[in-house]
């Protein structure tokens, strides 16, 4: 029987991820596209088949040693963080993240100028924090609800806007009719039309 190639579970995960990105508008004022990965989609992948996929990935990350991290800890609050670490080849550092609430998915995005307490250092890679923060945007797209209506998001933050259409005749302010990625749209009842109005500052 042929042996599985090295890191077969990781490579399978990266292939699946490339096919599962959600395409969104990168900038409401431009035509660029970007991609993000919903955390619930990641959890569905990892929990499939009795969480065997996640267990195999952990075995490869820790080189077939017993994983020092309980998979349930990752699934409960560090799924996005784990995937960011995998993408920057720092998967083993999940052990340093998993037991700190301030390093959980709920606290993303992290500010590279003011990193959270307990963010680990890699003495062999001084760019660890920077690389983590550059990658995190694809995994921390906010869910829109009534609390988001008057909230400001920085330019780096990806938003769950899958379609936009500029509305003419609004003076200096630019207004857009937008459509949100369904599971991230809590502004209106489930099953209703997902198109909303969005106002940007004059460019």
Secondary structure, DSSP 8 states (H G I E B T S, - for coil): -----TTHHHHHHHHHHHHH-EEEES-TTS--EEEE--HHHHHHHHHHHHHHHHHHHHHHHTTTS--SS-HHHHHHH-HHHHHHHHHTT-GGGHHHHTT-GGGSGGG-S--TTS--TT----TT-TTHHHHHHHHGGGG----B-GGGTT----TT----EEEEEEES--TTSEEEEEEE-GGGB-SS-TTS--EEEEEE---
